[in-house]
Amino acid sequence: MDHPEKLRGFPLISGLAADDREAFVKLLKPVRFPAGTDIITEGDTGSDMYFLLEGSVEIIRRTIFGDSFVCASLSDKQHSVFGEMALIDSDRRSATVRAQTECDTLVISREDFTAYTESHPAAGVQLLRFISVNLVRNIRAENENLNLVYQALIEEIESN
């Protein structure tokens, strides 16, 4: 698997200077997951972020009643990364990520990411800014979803 070539389209690292990108790519470790495997499990603690090189995954959340629902699907065509929150903190995973197909990933640990950002500060700022923007986008989307659910609940209550 030609990692640098496959990583070329990933926005997270495409803006890094060539030397910084090469040093970052050296930290990534290949991991393959069979279809049906939970790569990340909601509620577990974790410290890794994944680059999805080949395959597709489902992002699954549990309701307060324990029911599961798919809230997103990601594929290699989207140059997706997941698990990025674990690079920032050590809280529990917010969702399950399940391989829909066999998946080839590259993984970076929080420890390696932290060491990289300390030894490559300019690249570290770029990476953290990109991750932050994505997290903010996700929070805004979740806020909008909560607003829609709240409005539907109000309408349901008012109609009874």
The 8 nearest C-alpha neighbors of each residue, nearest first, counted from 0:
[[1, 2, 5, 4, 29, 3, 103, 52],
 [2, 0, 4, 3, 5, 6, 52, 7],
 [3, 1, 5, 4, 0, 6, 24, 105],
 [2, 4, 6, 5, 1, 7, 24, 21],
 [3, 5, 7, 6, 2, 1, 8, 0],
 [6, 4, 2, 7, 3, 1, 52, 8],
 [7, 5, 3, 4, 9, 8, 2, 52],
 [6, 8, 4, 5, 9, 13, 3, 12],
 [9, 7, 6, 10, 78, 13, 5, 4],
 [10, 8, 78, 11, 6, 7, 13, 12],
 [11, 9, 13, 12, 8, 14, 78, 7],
 [12, 10, 9, 13, 129, 126, 14, 130],
 [11, 13, 10, 14, 15, 9, 20, 126],
 [12, 14, 10, 15, 9, 11, 7, 8],
 [15, 13, 12, 16, 10, 11, 125, 20],
 [16, 14, 20, 12, 13, 19, 122, 17],
 [15, 17, 19, 18, 20, 14, 122, 13],
 [16, 18, 20, 19, 21, 15, 22, 14],
 [19, 17, 21, 20, 16, 22, 15, 23],
 [20, 18, 22, 16, 21, 17, 15, 23],
 [19, 21, 23, 17, 22, 18, 15, 16],
 [20, 22, 18, 24, 23, 19, 17, 25],
 [23, 21, 19, 25, 20, 24, 18, 26],
 [22, 24, 20, 25, 21, 26, 19, 115],
 [23, 25, 21, 26, 27, 22, 20, 3],
 [24, 26, 22, 23, 27, 21, 28, 20],
 [25, 27, 24, 23, 107, 28, 111, 22],
 [28, 26, 107, 106, 24, 105, 25, 29],
 [27, 29, 106, 105, 30, 26, 107, 25],
 [30, 28, 105, 104, 106, 27, 31, 103],
 [29, 31, 104, 105, 103, 28, 32, 106],
 [32, 30, 103, 102, 104, 33, 29, 101],
 [31, 33, 102, 101, 36, 103, 34, 30],
 [34, 32, 101, 36, 35, 102, 31, 100],
 [35, 33, 100, 101, 98, 99, 36, 32],
 [34, 36, 98, 99, 97, 33, 37, 100],
 [37, 35, 98, 34, 97, 33, 38, 32],
 [38, 36, 97, 39, 96, 40, 98, 35],
 [37, 39, 96, 97, 36, 40, 98, 32],
 [38, 40, 96, 95, 37, 41, 97, 92],
 [41, 39, 95, 43, 37, 42, 94, 96],
 [40, 42, 94, 95, 92, 93, 43, 39],
 [41, 43, 91, 92, 40, 93, 44, 94],
 [44, 42, 91, 92, 41, 40, 45, 39],
 [45, 43, 91, 92, 90, 89, 42, 46],
 [46, 44, 47, 85, 43, 92, 89, 91],
 [45, 47, 85, 109, 108, 86, 89, 48],
 [48, 46, 108, 107, 109, 45, 85, 82],
 [47, 49, 82, 83, 107, 106, 81, 108],
 [50, 48, 106, 81, 80, 105, 104, 82],
 [49, 51, 80, 105, 104, 52, 79, 106],
 [50, 52, 104, 75, 79, 53, 80, 49],
 [53, 51, 104, 75, 103, 50, 5, 54],
 [54, 52, 103, 75, 102, 51, 104, 55],
 [55, 53, 102, 100, 75, 101, 74, 103],
 [54, 56, 74, 99, 73, 100, 98, 75],
 [57, 55, 98, 99, 73, 97, 72, 96],
 [58, 56, 72, 97, 96, 71, 59, 73],
 [57, 59, 96, 71, 69, 70, 95, 72],
 [58, 60, 69, 95, 68, 94, 70, 57],
 [61, 59, 94, 67, 68, 95, 69, 62],
 [62, 60, 67, 66, 65, 68, 63, 59],
 [61, 63, 65, 64, 66, 67, 60, 68],
 [62, 64, 65, 61, 66, 67, 60, 68],
 [65, 63, 62, 66, 61, 67, 60, 68],
 [64, 66, 62, 61, 63, 67, 60, 68],
 [67, 65, 62, 61, 64, 68, 63, 60],
 [68, 66, 61, 60, 62, 65, 59, 69],
 [69, 67, 59, 60, 70, 61, 66, 62],
 [70, 68, 59, 71, 58, 57, 60, 67],
 [69, 71, 58, 59, 68, 60, 72, 57],
 [72, 70, 58, 69, 57, 73, 59, 56],
 [71, 73, 57, 56, 58, 74, 55, 70],
 [74, 72, 56, 55, 57, 79, 71, 77],
 [75, 73, 55, 76, 77, 54, 56, 79],
 [74, 76, 53, 78, 77, 52, 51, 54],
 [77, 75, 74, 78, 79, 53, 73, 52],
 [76, 78, 79, 75, 74, 73, 9, 51],
 [79, 77, 9, 75, 76, 8, 51, 80],
 [80, 78, 77, 51, 50, 75, 73, 81],
 [79, 81, 50, 49, 51, 78, 48, 82],
 [82, 80, 49, 83, 48, 79, 50, 51],
 [81, 83, 48, 84, 85, 49, 47, 80],
 [84, 82, 48, 85, 81, 86, 130, 80],
 [83, 85, 87, 86, 82, 88, 48, 134],
 [86, 84, 46, 83, 88, 87, 82, 89],
 [87, 85, 109, 84, 83, 88, 46, 47],
 [86, 88, 85, 84, 89, 83, 109, 127],
 [89, 87, 85, 90, 86, 84, 46, 109],
 [88, 90, 85, 44, 46, 91, 45, 87],
 [91, 89, 88, 44, 92, 85, 45, 43],
 [90, 92, 44, 42, 43, 93, 89, 45],
 [93, 91, 41, 42, 43, 94, 44, 90],
 [92, 94, 41, 91, 42, 95, 60, 40],
 [95, 93, 41, 60, 59, 92, 40, 58],
 [94, 96, 40, 41, 59, 39, 58, 97],
 [95, 97, 58, 39, 38, 57, 37, 59],
 [98, 96, 37, 57, 56, 36, 38, 35],
 [97, 99, 56, 34, 35, 100, 36, 55],
 [100, 98, 56, 34, 55, 35, 97, 57],
 [101, 99, 34, 98, 54, 55, 102, 33],
 [100, 102, 33, 34, 32, 54, 98, 103],
 [103, 101, 54, 32, 53, 31, 100, 104],
 [104, 102, 31, 53, 52, 30, 51, 32],
 [105, 103, 51, 52, 30, 50, 29, 31],
 [104, 106, 29, 50, 28, 27, 49, 30],
 [107, 105, 49, 28, 27, 48, 29, 47],
 [106, 108, 27, 48, 47, 26, 111, 112],
 [109, 107, 47, 111, 110, 46, 112, 48],
 [108, 110, 86, 112, 46, 111, 113, 47],
 [109, 111, 113, 108, 112, 114, 46, 86],
 [112, 110, 114, 108, 113, 109, 115, 107],
 [113, 111, 109, 115, 110, 114, 108, 116],
 [114, 112, 116, 110, 115, 111, 109, 117],
 [113, 115, 111, 117, 112, 116, 110, 118],
 [114, 116, 112, 118, 113, 117, 119, 111],
 [117, 115, 123, 119, 113, 120, 118, 114],
 [116, 118, 114, 115, 120, 119, 113, 123],
 [117, 119, 115, 116, 120, 114, 123, 113],
 [120, 118, 116, 122, 117, 121, 115, 123],
 [121, 119, 123, 116, 122, 117, 118, 124],
 [122, 120, 124, 123, 119, 125, 116, 126],
 [123, 121, 125, 124, 120, 119, 15, 126],
 [124, 122, 116, 120, 126, 121, 125, 119],
 [123, 125, 127, 121, 122, 126, 128, 120],
 [126, 124, 122, 128, 123, 127, 129, 121],
 [127, 125, 123, 129, 128, 124, 122, 130],
 [126, 128, 130, 124, 129, 125, 131, 123],
 [127, 129, 131, 125, 126, 130, 124, 132],
 [128, 130, 126, 132, 131, 127, 125, 11],
 [131, 129, 127, 133, 128, 132, 126, 134],
 [132, 130, 128, 134, 133, 129, 127, 135],
 [131, 133, 135, 129, 134, 130, 128, 136],
 [134, 132, 136, 130, 131, 135, 137, 129],
 [133, 135, 137, 131, 136, 132, 138, 130],
 [134, 136, 138, 132, 137, 133, 131, 139],
 [137, 135, 133, 139, 134, 138, 132, 140],
 [136, 138, 134, 140, 135, 139, 141, 133],
 [139, 137, 135, 141, 140, 136, 142, 134],
 [138, 140, 142, 136, 137, 141, 135, 143],
 [139, 141, 137, 143, 142, 138, 136, 144],
 [142, 140, 144, 138, 143, 139, 145, 137],
 [143, 141, 139, 145, 144, 140, 138, 146],
 [142, 144, 146, 140, 141, 145, 139, 147],
 [145, 143, 141, 147, 146, 142, 140, 148],
 [146, 144, 142, 148, 143, 147, 149, 141],
 [145, 147, 143, 149, 144, 148, 150, 142],
 [148, 146, 150, 144, 149, 145, 151, 143],
 [149, 147, 145, 151, 150, 146, 152, 144],
 [148, 150, 146, 152, 147, 151, 145, 153],
 [151, 149, 147, 153, 152, 148, 146, 154],
 [152, 150, 148, 154, 149, 153, 155, 147],
 [151, 153, 155, 149, 150, 154, 148, 156],
 [152, 154, 150, 156, 155, 151, 157, 149],
 [155, 153, 151, 157, 152, 156, 158, 150],
 [154, 156, 152, 158, 153, 157, 151, 159],
 [157, 155, 153, 154, 159, 158, 152, 151],
 [156, 158, 154, 155, 159, 153, 152, 151],
 [157, 159, 155, 156, 154, 153, 152, 151],
 [158, 156, 157, 155, 154, 153, 152, 151]]
